[in-house]
């Protein structure tokens, strides 16, 4: 979006509205994710809410400094998204699960809505001409207890996550539910 790019808020809103108009009768909800600009996520949320009655979940992406690419803090993102009336919010993409725990804790310190955490399978690395994510399913699943203990409600995966990662994450969640970890629930 402008001023960093050339897309106006109105054009972004119209693009999101067009997309929701195409699918609103075929889906159960909308997940807006991998956003780094609060103005852009606002356009997306408003378009969905003004063109449907669907539940809206919204996730932003944060860097190693715990801010979005345009400098938004997790706490500011929560304030914005809850003010817009989303049904759930959180973080996706960004970093690996252990690296996201501080961001998740900041989100949870102010969030009143369910919190979603969908980390990458580690940071991407370029090996030759291929993008590789180094975290194994076991390594990702090992971070799930900390994410659940922080209070997250939904845990999944983003870039580099395979079906094997998701199976291990689900097993870790079930294990947390069996031990009574806070926030633990069904996969």
N, C-alpha and C positions, 0 to 999 in steps of 0.2 A: 504494500500500500504506500501511497504518497505520505510523507515526502521522501521516504527511502526509495520507493519505486514509483511507477507511473499510474498505478491503479487507484481510482478514487474510492472513497467509502461507499458511495452510491452504486458504483459499478460492481464492487465486491458484493454488496447486499443483493443486487439484482442477480448476480451469478449464483449465489447461494439460494435465493428464492426460486430461481428456475429449477435448480436441482431438487429442492424439496417438493416442488409442485409435481415433478415427474415421478417421485417415489412414495409420496406420503400415504397412498392407499395400499402400499405393498410392504410396508415395514412396521415394526412394533415400536421403534424408537430411533433416535439419531445420536451418533457418537461423533462429535467434532473433536479432532485431535491433531497433534503435532503443530500447534499454533505457537508463535513466539511474539506476535504483535497483539496487544490488547484491543486495539482498534479493529483488527481483522476478526478476532474471535467475537467481538461485539457484533459486527456485521453478520456473522454466521448465526449466532444465537438469535438475534432479532429476526432474521429471515425465517428461521425455523419456527419460532414462536408466533410470528405474525402470519404464517402461511400454513400452520397445522396445529393440532392439539397433541402432538406426539411428545413423549418424554425426551428431554435433552440432557445428554452427558457431554461435558466439555473438558478437554485436557490440553495443557500447555506443555512446552518443552523447555528445559532449563540447561544451562551450561555448568561447567565445573565450579563456577563462582556462585551458583545457586540463583541465577537470574536468567530471564529469557534473553534472546539475542538483542532485543531493544532495551533491556535493563529492568524489566518488570520483576518485582520480588514475588515469591509465592503468596505472601500475605495480601499484597495488592491484587493479585489475580483472583484470589478467593473472594475478596470484597467485591470486585467487579462482577464475577460470575454469579455469586449469590444474589447480588443486586439485580442482575438480569433474570433471575428466577430459574436457573438451571436445576435439574433434579439430582445431579451428581457432578463431581468435578475432580480433577486431579492432574497427574503428570504422566506423559508417555514419551517414548523415544529417549532422547537425551543421553543418558549414561547407563551403566550397569546397575543392578539392583542395590548393591551395597553402597554405591556412590550416591544413589537417590534417597537413601534413608534420611539425611539431613533436610532435604527438600520436603520429603513427606512429613517429617516432624513439624516443619514450619507451616505447611498446609493444614495439618491437623490441629495446630495450636489455635487456629481461628475458624476453621470450617464447621458449619452446622449441617452440612449436607453430606451424603455418603461420598467417600473418597476412593478414587480409582488410581491404581499404580500399575503401569505397563512399561517396565524398563526394557532397554535393549539387552541383547546377549553380550554385554561388554561394549567397549568403544570400537567403532569400525576401524579396520586397518587395511590399507591397500597392499595386497601381495600380488606382485606382477600387475595384471589388469583386473584382478578380482578383489571385491570388497569382502573381507573376512571378519567375522565376529568371534572372538576367542573364548567366550564363556561356554562351558559345557552345560548340559542340562542339570547336572548335579551341582555345579557351582551356582547357577541361578536359583535352584531350589533351596540351597543352603541359606540364602538371604531372606527367604519368605518368612521365617519366624520373626525376624526383626521388623519386617514390614507390617506383619499382622500385630505384633506387640505394640507398634507405634499407633495402631488403630485403623489401618486401612480396611475398607469394606470389600473391594474388588481387586484382585491381583491377576495380571496376565502378562503378556509380553509384546514386544514391538520388534524392531529391526533385528534380524539374525535369529529370531526365535523360531524354532521348528516344532513340529508336533511332539517330538521327544522332550523338548523343554516344557511344553505345556503339560504333558503327562506328569513330569517330575514336580512342577509347580502345584498341580492339583493334588498330588500325593502329599506334598508338604502341607498344603492347606488342610487336607483331611487329617493329617497327623496333628496339626495344631488344634483342630476341632476336638480330637480325641483327648488332648492334654489340657483343653480349656483355655488356650491362649486367647487373649483379648482380640476381638475382631475376626477370629477364625470362623469360617462358615463353609458352606458347600462350594465346591469348585464349579 
